[in-house]
Amino acid sequence: MEFYKFSKDSGKRISKFDSNFIMSRIIQTDKATNIGCMHLDQNGIVGFHQAVVPQLLVVITGDGYVRNDSEEYFKVQSGDAVFWEKDEWHETKSDKGLTAIVIESVELNPSLFMPLKK
């Protein structure tokens, strides 16, 4: 399990075409990719299971906890991204609620685009 950040301070200012915004890149793929938006309500949980393909959880709002095959939970919040390799056991839960983008593909390599969270 790896933790990344995509918050505003990890992005780059874009000024091309008279633009003025910050872009925090997340991922790029050439192969089939599934992208979804996951909504965990209060006390929501994505049960403990193995990742079918590499998976990236990109937390948009709220906060929660994640774990891999260890018993230790790690807090995640808006601006955090969590990466699990294929076959890695994992779980996500939230006490207050959490919304996240989930990206699944055989060729995910988030380290090319996002800094590791310290």
C-alpha positions, -999 to +999 in steps of 0.1 A: +000+000+000+014+034-010+001+068-001+002+098-025-010+134-025-028+153-052-036+184-032-032+219-047+003+223-033+015+192-053+002+206-086+016+229-113+002+263-124-012+262-160-011+294-180-013+280-216-043+294-236-046+324-211-055+299-184-048+304-147-053+273-126-034+245-107-034+210-122-025+180-100-019+151-123-031+117-111-026+090-136-022+082-174-031+048-190-030+033-225-050+002-216-086-003-205-093+015-173-123+016-150-130+049-133-158+053-107-170+075-079-175+058-046-198+073-019-194+059+016-221+072+039-216+075+077-202+042+090-197+030+054-173+002+045-158-015+015-151-049+029-118-066+032-109-082-002-082-086-028-077-061-056-085-078-089-062-053-107-040-024-094-063+001-078-060+038-069-084+054-044-085+092-048-102+108-018-122+139-029-142+148+003-145+135+038-121+112+056-118+076+066-094+047+072-077+022+050-056-009+056-039-037+037-034-072+051-021-058+083-045-051+112-033-014+113-056+013+098-043+045+083-063+077+082-070+092+048-086+125+039-094+148+010-062+152-011-049+117-003-046+089-028-040+052-018-026+026-042-030-011-039-012-037-062-031-065-079-040-093-053-032-070-024-058-073+004-074-041+014-104-024+032-117+012+033-141+025+059-154+059+071-171+070+103-184+103+089-186+097+052-162+098+023-163+103-015-135+090-037-127+083-073-116+047-078-093+040-108-086+004-117-063-007-145-035-033-152-010-005-159-014+020-130+018+037-119+009+067-098+045+075-088+050+089-123+025+117-116+021+122-078+045+127-049+045+102-021+027+114+010+052+121+038 
